[in-house]
Amino acid sequence: MSVLVVGSIALDDVKTPQAEEKNLLGGSASYGAFAASFFSPVNLVGIVGNDFPKAHVELLKSRPIDLSGLKVADGETFRWSGEYFGDLNTRETRSVALNVFESFRPTIPENFRPTPIVLLANIAPDLQHLVLDQMRQPRFVIADTMDLWIEIAKDRLLELLARVHMLILNDGEARQLTGETNLIRAGRKLREYGPRFVAVKKGEHGCLLFGEGGQFFACPAYPLEEIRDPTGAGDTFAGGLAGFLAGQSGAEVSFDTLRQAILHGSVLASFDVEDFSLERLKALSKDDIASRLEDFRRLSAFD
Ligand code: AMP
């Protein structure tokens, strides 16, 4: 099975206390698609401007990612710039330039419409709705989001939750969306808005998975001593998780399969943060993933 990934494709400028890098390949869909492609073929839908470097396209092409849904529009690519402070847990957005993204209306190519697993990576909820309107009965739909949409498009986001099987968001966003300070209450409340499963990410502390009938799983994060750039960790986690699900057979996505998917997403995210942009992921082998998975299972006493 394959996975459809729709989201932002960006040129990022990133500053950390140690280094500053510009014009990096970024965006929720770039990270998501790249991570998913380690476990299943990917259909990518997004938009870039005609300034988008060929090398970035070549990098995406080097993976089993079908780029026929990538639109190249007249104008500049979406740009995002962010700065990290201290222990890298605090980030400030320095600037955002929507550019060609402003007029983006995702069109899903005909042959992508039956894709069974759909990752609605972080973009405006209106656009996420538009994608679902065009899909033919996907088996499992995962939506990611961010604080901006909770602030400016909360109603559309809540409507979206009734249409997806799984929501992924971070702890701050879960609190912001539900008004609950306790994360367990927040996770359970989010399920009442529609999704069968909710994953609440807690950065370097891992993530919490909520399922039907009070099912609950707390996954630690892989212990890393050095982090160079946390950008895209959430998108990589979601992509790895979606790709793992697409690589599984079986009619229903069970809680147990999702626990495994979370483990795979976490391992991919742990590689992402070891370097800027997709630098570490592009050098990643299946053996690297397998050995870190084994290590992670052993360290976290995961069966
Ligand atoms: P994360 O570190 O998981 O929050 O994701 C960072 C990525 O999100 C960067 O590569 C940005 O290009 C992208 N991004 C930032 N703001 C937005 C936005 N408003 N819509 C879509 N993508 C965004």
py3Dmol code that shows the C-alpha trace and the ligand (Angstrom):
import py3Dmol

protein = """\
ATOM      1  CA  MET A   1       0.000   0.000   0.000  1.00  0.00           C
ATOM      2  CA  SER A   2       1.104   3.550  -0.519  1.00  0.00           C
ATOM      3  CA  VAL A   3       0.627   6.756   1.435  1.00  0.00           C
ATOM      4  CA  LEU A   4      -0.521  10.153   0.191  1.00  0.00           C
ATOM      5  CA  VAL A   5       1.271  13.093   1.812  1.00  0.00           C
ATOM      6  CA  VAL A   6      -0.043  16.639   1.359  1.00  0.00           C
ATOM      7  CA  GLY A   7       1.516  19.608   3.122  1.00  0.00           C
ATOM      8  CA  SER A   8       4.035  22.401   2.822  1.00  0.00           C
ATOM      9  CA  ILE A   9       7.274  22.259   0.854  1.00  0.00           C
ATOM     10  CA  ALA A  10       9.495  25.054   2.035  1.00  0.00           C
ATOM     11  CA  LEU A  11      12.824  26.792   2.004  1.00  0.00           C
ATOM     12  CA  ASP A  12      13.827  27.200   5.643  1.00  0.00           C
ATOM     13  CA  ASP A  13      16.379  29.417   7.405  1.00  0.00           C
ATOM     14  CA  VAL A  14      17.210  27.882  10.768  1.00  0.00           C
ATOM     15  CA  LYS A  15      19.321  29.293  13.594  1.00  0.00           C
ATOM     16  CA  THR A  16      20.371  27.303  16.656  1.00  0.00           C
ATOM     17  CA  PRO A  17      22.740  28.402  19.445  1.00  0.00           C
ATOM     18  CA  GLN A  18      25.516  26.534  17.568  1.00  0.00           C
ATOM     19  CA  ALA A  19      24.886  27.236  13.890  1.00  0.00           C
ATOM     20  CA  GLU A  20      22.839  29.014  11.270  1.00  0.00           C
ATOM     21  CA  GLU A  21      21.799  27.502   7.924  1.00  0.00           C
ATOM     22  CA  LYS A  22      19.847  29.063   5.071  1.00  0.00           C
ATOM     23  CA  ASN A  23      17.738  27.883   2.108  1.00  0.00           C
ATOM     24  CA  LEU A  24      17.304  24.417   3.543  1.00  0.00           C
ATOM     25  CA  LEU A  25      14.759  21.994   2.176  1.00  0.00           C
ATOM     26  CA  GLY A  26      11.922  22.048   4.716  1.00  0.00           C
ATOM     27  CA  GLY A  27       8.162  21.930   5.027  1.00  0.00           C
ATOM     28  CA  SER A  28       5.790  19.454   6.624  1.00  0.00           C
ATOM     29  CA  ALA A  29       5.313  17.434   3.417  1.00  0.00           C
ATOM     30  CA  SER A  30       9.037  17.209   2.607  1.00  0.00           C
ATOM     31  CA  TYR A  31       9.833  15.715   6.002  1.00  0.00           C
ATOM     32  CA  GLY A  32       6.659  13.610   6.059  1.00  0.00           C
ATOM     33  CA  ALA A  33       7.110  12.154   2.576  1.00  0.00           C
ATOM     34  CA  PHE A  34      10.809  11.476   3.040  1.00  0.00           C
ATOM     35  CA  ALA A  35      10.244   9.643   6.333  1.00  0.00           C
ATOM     36  CA  ALA A  36       7.278   7.632   5.010  1.00  0.00           C
ATOM     37  CA  SER A  37       9.296   6.544   1.977  1.00  0.00           C
ATOM     38  CA  PHE A  38      11.477   4.287   4.147  1.00  0.00           C
ATOM     39  CA  PHE A  39       8.465   2.024   4.713  1.00  0.00           C
ATOM     40  CA  SER A  40       6.181   2.423   1.676  1.00  0.00           C
ATOM     41  CA  PRO A  41       5.814   4.188  -1.671  1.00  0.00           C
ATOM     42  CA  VAL A  42       4.653   7.802  -1.330  1.00  0.00           C
ATOM     43  CA  ASN A  43       2.397  10.015  -3.444  1.00  0.00           C
ATOM     44  CA  LEU A  44       3.331  13.627  -2.746  1.00  0.00           C
ATOM     45  CA  VAL A  45       1.097  16.654  -3.367  1.00  0.00           C
ATOM     46  CA  GLY A  46       2.409  20.170  -2.814  1.00  0.00           C
ATOM     47  CA  ILE A  47       3.496  23.396  -4.440  1.00  0.00           C
ATOM     48  CA  VAL A  48       6.833  25.146  -4.963  1.00  0.00           C
ATOM     49  CA  GLY A  49       7.908  28.250  -6.875  1.00  0.00           C
ATOM     50  CA  ASN A  50      10.189  28.328  -9.889  1.00  0.00           C
ATOM     51  CA  ASP A  51      13.062  29.314  -7.566  1.00  0.00           C
ATOM     52  CA  PHE A  52      12.968  25.849  -5.949  1.00  0.00           C
ATOM     53  CA  PRO A  53      16.457  24.308  -6.301  1.00  0.00           C
ATOM     54  CA  LYS A  54      16.756  21.315  -8.630  1.00  0.00           C
ATOM     55  CA  ALA A  55      18.901  19.569  -6.035  1.00  0.00           C
ATOM     56  CA  HIS A  56      15.913  19.466  -3.651  1.00  0.00           C
ATOM     57  CA  VAL A  57      13.710  17.887  -6.333  1.00  0.00           C
ATOM     58  CA  GLU A  58      16.460  15.372  -7.080  1.00  0.00           C
ATOM     59  CA  LEU A  59      16.708  14.490  -3.395  1.00  0.00           C
ATOM     60  CA  LEU A  60      12.974  13.757  -3.192  1.00  0.00           C
ATOM     61  CA  LYS A  61      13.213  11.815  -6.470  1.00  0.00           C
ATOM     62  CA  SER A  62      15.983   9.649  -5.028  1.00  0.00           C
ATOM     63  CA  ARG A  63      13.334   8.017  -2.812  1.00  0.00           C
ATOM     64  CA  PRO A  64      10.215   6.063  -3.863  1.00  0.00           C
ATOM     65  CA  ILE A  65       8.226   9.319  -3.927  1.00  0.00           C
ATOM     66  CA  ASP A  66       5.901   9.996  -6.867  1.00  0.00           C
ATOM     67  CA  LEU A  67       6.224  13.710  -7.610  1.00  0.00           C
ATOM     68  CA  SER A  68       3.488  13.952 -10.229  1.00  0.00           C
ATOM     69  CA  GLY A  69       1.367  15.922  -7.722  1.00  0.00           C
ATOM     70  CA  LEU A  70       4.106  18.528  -7.175  1.00  0.00           C
ATOM     71  CA  LYS A  71       3.071  21.805  -8.768  1.00  0.00           C
ATOM     72  CA  VAL A  72       5.706  24.304  -9.845  1.00  0.00           C
ATOM     73  CA  ALA A  73       4.062  27.743  -9.920  1.00  0.00           C
ATOM     74  CA  ASP A  74       5.297  31.114 -11.105  1.00  0.00           C
ATOM     75  CA  GLY A  75       6.695  32.900  -8.059  1.00  0.00           C
ATOM     76  CA  GLU A  76       8.693  32.109  -4.958  1.00  0.00           C
ATOM     77  CA  THR A  77       8.570  29.008  -2.765  1.00  0.00           C
ATOM     78  CA  PHE A  78       7.030  29.178   0.723  1.00  0.00           C
ATOM     79  CA  ARG A  79       9.671  30.403   3.179  1.00  0.00           C
ATOM     80  CA  TRP A  80       9.921  29.885   6.892  1.00  0.00           C
ATOM     81  CA  SER A  81      12.585  31.052   9.294  1.00  0.00           C
ATOM     82  CA  GLY A  82      12.993  30.026  12.910  1.00  0.00           C
ATOM     83  CA  GLU A  83      15.419  30.341  15.801  1.00  0.00           C
ATOM     84  CA  TYR A  84      16.021  27.897  18.660  1.00  0.00           C
ATOM     85  CA  PHE A  85      17.247  28.882  22.095  1.00  0.00           C
ATOM     86  CA  GLY A  86      19.003  27.226  25.032  1.00  0.00           C
ATOM     87  CA  ASP A  87      18.277  23.517  25.206  1.00  0.00           C
ATOM     88  CA  LEU A  88      16.510  23.696  21.802  1.00  0.00           C
ATOM     89  CA  ASN A  89      13.085  23.223  23.387  1.00  0.00           C
ATOM     90  CA  THR A  90      12.137  26.836  22.741  1.00  0.00           C
ATOM     91  CA  ARG A  91      11.625  28.035  19.197  1.00  0.00           C
ATOM     92  CA  GLU A  92      10.532  31.342  17.779  1.00  0.00           C
ATOM     93  CA  THR A  93       9.287  31.809  14.254  1.00  0.00           C
ATOM     94  CA  ARG A  94      11.294  34.689  12.777  1.00  0.00           C
ATOM     95  CA  SER A  95       9.386  35.081   9.521  1.00  0.00           C
ATOM     96  CA  VAL A  96       6.936  33.360   7.207  1.00  0.00           C
ATOM     97  CA  ALA A  97       6.436  34.219   3.530  1.00  0.00           C
ATOM     98  CA  LEU A  98       3.560  32.286   1.989  1.00  0.00           C
ATOM     99  CA  ASN A  99       4.498  33.176  -1.610  1.00  0.00           C
ATOM    100  CA  VAL A 100       3.068  30.547  -4.009  1.00  0.00           C
ATOM    101  CA  PHE A 101       1.441  28.831  -1.037  1.00  0.00           C
ATOM    102  CA  GLU A 102      -1.041  31.693  -0.801  1.00  0.00           C
ATOM    103  CA  SER A 103      -2.930  30.488  -3.865  1.00  0.00           C
ATOM    104  CA  PHE A 104      -2.375  26.769  -3.262  1.00  0.00           C
ATOM    105  CA  ARG A 105      -5.491  24.668  -3.837  1.00  0.00           C
ATOM    106  CA  PRO A 106      -4.343  21.031  -3.700  1.00  0.00           C
ATOM    107  CA  THR A 107      -5.461  19.038  -6.726  1.00  0.00           C
ATOM    108  CA  ILE A 108      -5.094  15.319  -6.196  1.00  0.00           C
ATOM    109  CA  PRO A 109      -4.080  13.542  -9.421  1.00  0.00           C
ATOM    110  CA  GLU A 110      -6.668  10.938 -10.513  1.00  0.00           C
ATOM    111  CA  ASN A 111      -4.308   8.004  -9.865  1.00  0.00           C
ATOM    112  CA  PHE A 112      -3.585   9.257  -6.297  1.00  0.00           C
ATOM    113  CA  ARG A 113      -7.265   9.390  -5.260  1.00  0.00           C
ATOM    114  CA  PRO A 114      -7.592   5.743  -4.180  1.00  0.00           C
ATOM    115  CA  THR A 115      -4.428   5.913  -1.965  1.00  0.00           C
ATOM    116  CA  PRO A 116      -5.419   4.015   1.214  1.00  0.00           C
ATOM    117  CA  ILE A 117      -3.364   5.896   3.830  1.00  0.00           C
ATOM    118  CA  VAL A 118      -3.530   9.699   3.868  1.00  0.00           C
ATOM    119  CA  LEU A 119      -1.255  12.012   5.829  1.00  0.00           C
ATOM    120  CA  LEU A 120      -2.670  15.532   5.989  1.00  0.00           C
ATOM    121  CA  ALA A 121       0.583  17.131   7.069  1.00  0.00           C
ATOM    122  CA  ASN A 122       0.509  20.566   8.674  1.00  0.00           C
ATOM    123  CA  ILE A 123      -1.320  23.034   6.399  1.00  0.00           C
ATOM    124  CA  ALA A 124      -4.484  25.146   6.777  1.00  0.00           C
ATOM    125  CA  PRO A 125      -7.530  23.048   7.772  1.00  0.00           C
ATOM    126  CA  ASP A 126      -9.439  24.370   4.706  1.00  0.00           C
ATOM    127  CA  LEU A 127      -6.837  22.765   2.463  1.00  0.00           C
ATOM    128  CA  GLN A 128      -6.907  19.531   4.471  1.00  0.00           C
ATOM    129  CA  HIS A 129     -10.701  19.422   3.886  1.00  0.00           C
ATOM    130  CA  LEU A 130     -10.152  20.019   0.173  1.00  0.00           C
ATOM    131  CA  VAL A 131      -7.830  17.007  -0.009  1.00  0.00           C
ATOM    132  CA  LEU A 132     -10.346  14.726   1.722  1.00  0.00           C
ATOM    133  CA  ASP A 133     -13.122  15.945  -0.613  1.00  0.00           C
ATOM    134  CA  GLN A 134     -11.143  14.463  -3.512  1.00  0.00           C
ATOM    135  CA  MET A 135     -10.106  11.130  -1.968  1.00  0.00           C
ATOM    136  CA  ARG A 136     -11.970   7.850  -2.572  1.00  0.00           C
ATOM    137  CA  GLN A 137     -12.732   6.233   0.780  1.00  0.00           C
ATOM    138  CA  PRO A 138      -9.244   6.191   2.288  1.00  0.00           C
ATOM    139  CA  ARG A 139      -8.650   3.438   4.815  1.00  0.00           C
ATOM    140  CA  PHE A 140      -6.893   5.610   7.371  1.00  0.00           C
ATOM    141  CA  VAL A 141      -6.534   9.395   7.505  1.00  0.00           C
ATOM    142  CA  ILE A 142      -4.035  11.111   9.813  1.00  0.00           C
ATOM    143  CA  ALA A 143      -4.099  14.868  10.396  1.00  0.00           C
ATOM    144  CA  ASP A 144      -1.308  16.995  11.814  1.00  0.00           C
ATOM    145  CA  THR A 145      -1.805  20.629  12.807  1.00  0.00           C
ATOM    146  CA  MET A 146      -0.175  23.583  14.578  1.00  0.00           C
ATOM    147  CA  ASP A 147      -0.952  26.391  17.049  1.00  0.00           C
ATOM    148  CA  LEU A 148      -1.561  28.896  14.223  1.00  0.00           C
ATOM    149  CA  TRP A 149      -4.628  26.983  12.942  1.00  0.00           C
ATOM    150  CA  ILE A 150      -6.006  26.549  16.453  1.00  0.00           C
ATOM    151  CA  GLU A 151      -5.780  30.331  16.776  1.00  0.00           C
ATOM    152  CA  ILE A 152      -7.170  31.401  13.407  1.00  0.00           C
ATOM    153  CA  ALA A 153      -9.172  28.420  12.045  1.00  0.00           C
ATOM    154  CA  LYS A 154     -10.399  26.508  15.096  1.00  0.00           C
ATOM    155  CA  ASP A 155     -13.909  25.815  13.753  1.00  0.00           C
ATOM    156  CA  ARG A 156     -12.615  24.357  10.476  1.00  0.00           C
ATOM    157  CA  LEU A 157     -10.096  22.288  12.426  1.00  0.00           C
ATOM    158  CA  LEU A 158     -12.825  20.902  14.676  1.00  0.00           C
ATOM    159  CA  GLU A 159     -14.893  20.022  11.581  1.00  0.00           C
ATOM    160  CA  LEU A 160     -11.857  18.224  10.185  1.00  0.00           C
ATOM    161  CA  LEU A 161     -11.503  16.116  13.320  1.00  0.00           C
ATOM    162  CA  ALA A 162     -14.866  14.512  12.554  1.00  0.00           C
ATOM    163  CA  ARG A 163     -13.430  13.331   9.197  1.00  0.00           C
ATOM    164  CA  VAL A 164     -10.101  11.799  10.279  1.00  0.00           C
ATOM    165  CA  HIS A 165      -9.079   8.583  12.042  1.00  0.00           C
ATOM    166  CA  MET A 166      -6.103  10.030  13.871  1.00  0.00           C
ATOM    167  CA  LEU A 167      -4.945  13.428  15.089  1.00  0.00           C
ATOM    168  CA  ILE A 168      -1.313  14.223  15.857  1.00  0.00           C
ATOM    169  CA  LEU A 169      -0.413  17.386  17.753  1.00  0.00           C
ATOM    170  CA  ASN A 170       1.993  18.528  20.451  1.00  0.00           C
ATOM    171  CA  ASP A 171       1.264  18.977  24.144  1.00  0.00           C
ATOM    172  CA  GLY A 172       0.864  22.764  23.970  1.00  0.00           C
ATOM    173  CA  GLU A 173      -1.526  22.457  21.036  1.00  0.00           C
ATOM    174  CA  ALA A 174      -3.571  19.758  22.820  1.00  0.00           C
ATOM    175  CA  ARG A 175      -3.990  22.085  25.799  1.00  0.00           C
ATOM    176  CA  GLN A 176      -4.772  25.061  23.548  1.00  0.00           C
ATOM    177  CA  LEU A 177      -7.417  23.153  21.549  1.00  0.00           C
ATOM    178  CA  THR A 178      -9.208  21.609  24.529  1.00  0.00           C
ATOM    179  CA  GLY A 179      -8.672  24.190  27.274  1.00  0.00           C
ATOM    180  CA  GLU A 180      -7.498  21.323  29.533  1.00  0.00           C
ATOM    181  CA  THR A 181      -4.190  21.600  31.385  1.00  0.00           C
ATOM    182  CA  ASN A 182      -4.016  17.872  32.170  1.00  0.00           C
ATOM    183  CA  LEU A 183      -2.763  16.039  29.080  1.00  0.00           C
ATOM    184  CA  ILE A 184      -4.689  12.837  29.800  1.00  0.00           C
ATOM    185  CA  ARG A 185      -7.944  14.771  29.960  1.00  0.00           C
ATOM    186  CA  ALA A 186      -6.921  16.710  26.831  1.00  0.00           C
ATOM    187  CA  GLY A 187      -6.121  13.515  24.875  1.00  0.00           C
ATOM    188  CA  ARG A 188      -9.413  11.881  25.843  1.00  0.00           C
ATOM    189  CA  LYS A 189     -11.388  15.025  25.046  1.00  0.00           C
ATOM    190  CA  LEU A 190      -9.786  15.281  21.603  1.00  0.00           C
ATOM    191  CA  ARG A 191     -11.033  11.759  20.811  1.00  0.00           C
ATOM    192  CA  GLU A 192     -14.565  12.938  21.580  1.00  0.00           C
ATOM    193  CA  TYR A 193     -14.207  15.450  18.715  1.00  0.00           C
ATOM    194  CA  GLY A 194     -14.019  12.548  16.237  1.00  0.00           C
ATOM    195  CA  PRO A 195     -10.661  10.772  15.714  1.00  0.00           C
ATOM    196  CA  ARG A 196     -10.386   7.147  16.893  1.00  0.00           C
ATOM    197  CA  PHE A 197      -6.783   7.795  17.882  1.00  0.00           C
ATOM    198  CA  VAL A 198      -4.947  10.835  19.214  1.00  0.00           C
ATOM    199  CA  ALA A 199      -1.162  11.146  19.580  1.00  0.00           C
ATOM    200  CA  VAL A 200       0.067  13.948  21.827  1.00  0.00           C
ATOM    201  CA  LYS A 201       3.788  14.652  21.266  1.00  0.00           C
ATOM    202  CA  LYS A 202       5.946  15.857  24.122  1.00  0.00           C
ATOM    203  CA  GLY A 203       9.199  16.626  22.300  1.00  0.00           C
ATOM    204  CA  GLU A 204      12.198  15.012  23.964  1.00  0.00           C
ATOM    205  CA  HIS A 205       9.813  13.271  26.401  1.00  0.00           C
ATOM    206  CA  GLY A 206       8.144  11.107  23.771  1.00  0.00           C
ATOM    207  CA  CYS A 207       4.439  10.876  23.102  1.00  0.00           C
ATOM    208  CA  LEU A 208       1.089   9.672  24.441  1.00  0.00           C
ATOM    209  CA  LEU A 209      -1.326   7.603  22.363  1.00  0.00           C
ATOM    210  CA  PHE A 210      -5.039   7.520  23.174  1.00  0.00           C
ATOM    211  CA  GLY A 211      -7.406   4.927  21.691  1.00  0.00           C
ATOM    212  CA  GLU A 212     -10.853   3.450  22.087  1.00  0.00           C
ATOM    213  CA  GLY A 213     -12.195   2.302  25.448  1.00  0.00           C
ATOM    214  CA  GLY A 214      -9.534   4.138  27.446  1.00  0.00           C
ATOM    215  CA  GLN A 215      -6.612   2.461  25.616  1.00  0.00           C
ATOM    216  CA  PHE A 216      -3.404   4.313  26.405  1.00  0.00           C
ATOM    217  CA  PHE A 217       0.264   3.999  25.506  1.00  0.00           C
ATOM    218  CA  ALA A 218       3.155   6.226  26.606  1.00  0.00           C
ATOM    219  CA  CYS A 219       6.148   6.030  24.271  1.00  0.00           C
ATOM    220  CA  PRO A 220       9.462   7.534  25.377  1.00  0.00           C
ATOM    221  CA  ALA A 221      11.696   9.393  22.940  1.00  0.00           C
ATOM    222  CA  TYR A 222      14.917   7.732  21.826  1.00  0.00           C
ATOM    223  CA  PRO A 223      17.627   9.055  24.178  1.00  0.00           C
ATOM    224  CA  LEU A 224      20.001  11.324  22.240  1.00  0.00           C
ATOM    225  CA  GLU A 225      22.940  13.212  23.707  1.00  0.00           C
ATOM    226  CA  GLU A 226      23.310  15.639  20.851  1.00  0.00           C
ATOM    227  CA  ILE A 227      20.625  17.407  18.873  1.00  0.00           C
ATOM    228  CA  ARG A 228      21.648  19.751  16.059  1.00  0.00           C
ATOM    229  CA  ASP A 229      18.285  20.901  14.709  1.00  0.00           C
ATOM    230  CA  PRO A 230      14.825  19.803  15.913  1.00  0.00           C
ATOM    231  CA  THR A 231      13.028  21.249  12.848  1.00  0.00           C
ATOM    232  CA  GLY A 232      10.700  18.745  11.237  1.00  0.00           C
ATOM    233  CA  ALA A 233      10.813  16.191  14.058  1.00  0.00           C
ATOM    234  CA  GLY A 234       7.020  16.226  14.316  1.00  0.00           C
ATOM    235  CA  ASP A 235       6.550  15.919  10.550  1.00  0.00           C
ATOM    236  CA  THR A 236       9.118  13.119  10.365  1.00  0.00           C
ATOM    237  CA  PHE A 237       7.364  11.314  13.222  1.00  0.00           C
ATOM    238  CA  ALA A 238       4.010  11.579  11.414  1.00  0.00           C
ATOM    239  CA  GLY A 239       5.548  10.483   8.094  1.00  0.00           C
ATOM    240  CA  GLY A 240       7.326   7.486   9.609  1.00  0.00           C
ATOM    241  CA  LEU A 241       4.126   6.472  11.380  1.00  0.00           C
ATOM    242  CA  ALA A 242       1.997   6.815   8.213  1.00  0.00           C
ATOM    243  CA  GLY A 243       4.557   4.984   6.074  1.00  0.00           C
ATOM    244  CA  PHE A 244       4.721   2.131   8.571  1.00  0.00           C
ATOM    245  CA  LEU A 245       0.907   1.782   8.492  1.00  0.00           C
ATOM    246  CA  ALA A 246       0.936   1.744   4.689  1.00  0.00           C
ATOM    247  CA  GLY A 247       3.515  -1.034   4.795  1.00  0.00           C
ATOM    248  CA  GLN A 248       1.185  -3.243   6.891  1.00  0.00           C
ATOM    249  CA  SER A 249      -1.515  -5.505   5.516  1.00  0.00           C
ATOM    250  CA  GLY A 250      -4.827  -6.167   7.289  1.00  0.00           C
ATOM    251  CA  ALA A 251      -8.240  -4.618   7.251  1.00  0.00           C
ATOM    252  CA  GLU A 252      -8.312  -2.474  10.416  1.00  0.00           C
ATOM    253  CA  VAL A 253      -5.618  -0.376  11.998  1.00  0.00           C
ATOM    254  CA  SER A 254      -5.503  -1.728  15.553  1.00  0.00           C
ATOM    255  CA  PHE A 255      -4.153  -0.060  18.681  1.00  0.00           C
ATOM    256  CA  ASP A 256      -1.284  -2.531  18.682  1.00  0.00           C
ATOM    257  CA  THR A 257      -0.321  -1.723  15.083  1.00  0.00           C
ATOM    258  CA  LEU A 258      -0.391   1.955  16.011  1.00  0.00           C
ATOM    259  CA  ARG A 259       1.938   1.372  18.957  1.00  0.00           C
ATOM    260  CA  GLN A 260       4.412  -0.159  16.498  1.00  0.00           C
ATOM    261  CA  ALA A 261       3.841   2.721  14.079  1.00  0.00           C
ATOM    262  CA  ILE A 262       4.612   5.209  16.866  1.00  0.00           C
ATOM    263  CA  LEU A 263       7.831   3.386  17.616  1.00  0.00           C
ATOM    264  CA  HIS A 264       8.868   3.620  13.949  1.00  0.00           C
ATOM    265  CA  GLY A 265       7.880   7.309  13.739  1.00  0.00           C
ATOM    266  CA  SER A 266       9.872   8.070  16.895  1.00  0.00           C
ATOM    267  CA  VAL A 267      12.984   6.358  15.552  1.00  0.00           C
ATOM    268  CA  LEU A 268      12.797   8.290  12.284  1.00  0.00           C
ATOM    269  CA  ALA A 269      12.323  11.563  14.213  1.00  0.00           C
ATOM    270  CA  SER A 270      15.375  10.731  16.338  1.00  0.00           C
ATOM    271  CA  PHE A 271      17.486  10.598  13.171  1.00  0.00           C
ATOM    272  CA  ASP A 272      15.980  13.826  11.805  1.00  0.00           C
ATOM    273  CA  VAL A 273      17.130  15.943  14.757  1.00  0.00           C
ATOM    274  CA  GLU A 274      20.737  14.775  14.460  1.00  0.00           C
ATOM    275  CA  ASP A 275      21.348  17.241  11.616  1.00  0.00           C
ATOM    276  CA  PHE A 276      19.825  20.159   9.728  1.00  0.00           C
ATOM    277  CA  SER A 277      17.066  19.688   7.157  1.00  0.00           C
ATOM    278  CA  LEU A 278      17.031  16.171   5.649  1.00  0.00           C
ATOM    279  CA  GLU A 279      20.813  15.747   5.914  1.00  0.00           C
ATOM    280  CA  ARG A 280      20.713  12.811   8.318  1.00  0.00           C
ATOM    281  CA  LEU A 281      17.653  11.192   6.743  1.00  0.00           C
ATOM    282  CA  LYS A 282      19.194  11.256   3.300  1.00  0.00           C
ATOM    283  CA  ALA A 283      22.174   9.245   4.533  1.00  0.00           C
ATOM    284  CA  LEU A 284      19.971   6.747   6.369  1.00  0.00           C
ATOM    285  CA  SER A 285      19.993   3.035   5.520  1.00  0.00           C
ATOM    286  CA  LYS A 286      17.441   0.347   6.358  1.00  0.00           C
ATOM    287  CA  ASP A 287      20.086  -1.201   8.609  1.00  0.00           C
ATOM    288  CA  ASP A 288      20.477   2.064  10.560  1.00  0.00           C
ATOM    289  CA  ILE A 289      16.720   2.086  11.158  1.00  0.00           C
ATOM    290  CA  ALA A 290      16.591  -1.595  12.108  1.00  0.00           C
ATOM    291  CA  SER A 291      19.430  -1.325  14.603  1.00  0.00           C
ATOM    292  CA  ARG A 292      18.034   1.801  16.281  1.00  0.00           C
ATOM    293  CA  LEU A 293      14.589   0.155  16.453  1.00  0.00           C
ATOM    294  CA  GLU A 294      16.142  -2.828  18.188  1.00  0.00           C
ATOM    295  CA  ASP A 295      18.009  -0.558  20.582  1.00  0.00           C
ATOM    296  CA  PHE A 296      14.893   1.486  21.286  1.00  0.00           C
ATOM    297  CA  ARG A 297      12.778  -1.631  21.949  1.00  0.00           C
ATOM    298  CA  ARG A 298      15.392  -2.909  24.386  1.00  0.00           C
ATOM    299  CA  LEU A 299      15.827   0.438  26.168  1.00  0.00           C
ATOM    300  CA  SER A 300      12.121   1.069  26.515  1.00  0.00           C
ATOM    301  CA  ALA A 301      11.233  -2.547  27.372  1.00  0.00           C
ATOM    302  CA  PHE A 302       8.906  -2.572  24.359  1.00  0.00           C
ATOM    303  CA  ASP A 303       7.875  -6.046  23.111  1.00  0.00           C
TER     304      ASP A 303
END
"""
ligand_1 = """\
23
AMP
P 8.024 21.231 12.940
O 9.447 21.418 13.380
O 7.590 19.784 12.964
O 7.083 22.145 13.637
O 7.955 21.615 11.404
C 8.771 22.593 10.849
C 8.447 22.780 9.376
O 7.130 23.323 9.256
C 9.406 23.733 8.713
O 10.185 23.025 7.766
C 8.494 24.793 8.058
O 8.834 25.029 6.720
C 7.093 24.238 8.181
N 6.100 25.273 8.506
C 6.260 26.320 9.355
N 5.138 27.069 9.404
C 4.229 26.477 8.578
C 2.875 26.781 8.183
N 2.217 27.843 8.645
N 2.254 25.928 7.320
C 2.902 24.840 6.856
N 4.183 24.519 7.167
C 4.845 25.313 8.016
"""
view = py3Dmol.view(width=600, height=400)
view.addModel(protein, "pdb")
view.setStyle({"model": 0}, {"cartoon": {"style": "trace"}})
view.addModel(ligand_1, "xyz")
view.setStyle({"model": 1}, {"stick": {}})
view.zoomTo()
view.show()
